[in-house]
């Protein structure tokens, strides 16, 4: 017997069958409703919870440092794509070297005091934003 969502919820709340339907059927019905709802919710949408708070915080600190240093938020737009990619590479190279030498003090940029990795991510973030602004999409199918 197929149940509605409301019937399944009532069956579970009462821990007994409804209309000769077993309690297990109610659980399966709820599971299927939840699975379908989750699939509809996630379909084609980004999920911000997938980005760790630590990434947001560290990149934000680098961003705040850059705004303070350069005087305005849009300064990154005056820098070329290659300049951002080169800067990201230099910061990653510093991280690689610090890791090879087991020198944790070199994980941090001497000027800003922030992680080299956060600087690299920030540089890459600028270029992701540039693509988004120019294309209106970050989907491979939509990029021309």
N, C-alpha and C positions, 0 to 999 in steps of 0.2 A: 504494500500500500504506500503510495507516495504522499508525503506530508507537506504542508506549507511551513514556512519558517516559524510562524506563530505557534502552530501545533507542536513543532519540534521543541521550541523553547518551553512551552507548557509541559510537555512530557518530561523534559529534563528537570524542570523545577519541581515536579511532583514525584520524580523517580519512579514513574510507572508508565505502562503503555497507554496509548490513546487509540481507540477504535481498533483493537486487536493488533496494533503496531507495537513492536518491541522497542524497548528503550534504546537499544543499539541502533535501530533505524533512525531514531531522533538524533543521535550523535552524528551519524553519517550525513543526515540532512543538514545539520548545522555546519559540519565540516565543509560540505559541498558549497553551501551558501557563502561561507567565509572565504573559501578558495576562489570562488567566482568573483566575489566582491574585491578581493585583493588583486586578482588579475586585471579587473577593470580599472581599479585605482592606479595600478602601476603602469598600465599599458601606455607607452609613449611618454611617460613623465619621468623627470629626474627625481631622485630621492636624496634630498639634502643631508639626511642623517648618515649617508654613506661617507661623508667627508668628516674626518676627525676634528674635534674642537681644537686640538693642539696645532693642526695645520692652519686653521683659521687664525688662531692667536699669533703664531709665529710670523705668518705672512703679513698679518695686520701690523705687527710691530715694525717689520721692514718697510712696509708702505708708509706708516706714520713717520718713520725716520726720513724716508725719501721726500715726503711732502715738507717736512721741517727743513731739510737741507736745501731743497730746490725752490721752496716758496709757494708752490701750488700743486694741486692734485693732478692736473692734466699734463704735467711735464713729460710723462712717458710717451705721449702722442707725438712729441717732437723728436723722438729717438727712432732710428730705423729698426726694422725687423732684425737685420744682421747684428746691429749693436746689442740688442737684447739677447740674441742667441749667443753671441760671443761672451757677453757678461755671464749668462747662465753657465756656459761651459767653463769659464774661469772659476766660478764659485764651485762647480762640481769637481773640477780638477783639485781645488784646495781640499775639498772633503775627501777625495780619493787619497791624496797625499797624507792627510792627517790620519786617515784610517790605516794606511800602509805603515806609517811610523808609530802607530798607537799613541799619537800626540793629541789628546783631547783638547788642548788649548788652541790648536789650529782649526778646530771645528767652527770657530767663531770668527767673523769678519773683524779685523782690527779696528776699522773706522767706526762701524755701527754697534759692534758688540753683539750682533745677532748671528744666528747660524748661517753659514754659507749656503746650506741647503735651502733655507727659507728665502735667501736672496735669489737663488736659482729658480725656485718655484714662482717667486714674484715676477721675475723677468718673463717666464713662460706664461704666466697669467696674463700679462700685458698683451702678449701675442694671441692668446686665445680670445681675449676681449676684442682685439683688432679684427680678427676673423669674424667674430660674432657681429660686430658693428658693420663690417663691409658686406657680409653675406646675409645677415639677418637670421642665420641658423648655424648650428654646430653639427648638424647631421650630415654625414658623408653624402647621402642621397640628395641633399639640397644644395651642396656647395657646387658651384659651376666652375 
